[in-house]
Amino acid sequence: MEIDPVCGMHVDPTRAKYKTLYKGKVYYFCSAACKEEFEKQPEFYLQHGPQGMPHR
């Protein structure tokens, strides 16, 4: 299992619908909202860790 870097949920990489490549590493997400939030500010989440579900 992988950890969604935005919200902290466990994500099965073999079934993940949302993923992105950043600096040569694949990151997996539980939702489109988490993927979009990570893509806006990836360094923030990599430095500070999961912050919970993004608010829309």
LINPEFEN-V72888 format. One record per pair of residues at least 6 apart in sequence whose ideal C-beta (glycine too) atoms are under 6 Angstrom apart, sorted by the first residue. I is the first residue (numbers start at 0). J is the second residue. Records with the same first field share a line. If there is no record, write none. Layout:
I->J / J
//
This chain:
0->9
1->10 / 12 / 27
3->10 / 28 / 29 / 33
4->26 / 37 / 44
5->33 / 36 / 37 / 44
6->33 / 49 / 51 / 52
7->49
8->29
10->27 / 29
12->27
15->27
17->28 / 31 / 34
18->25 / 27
19->26 / 34 / 38
21->41
28->34
32->53
36->53
37->44
//
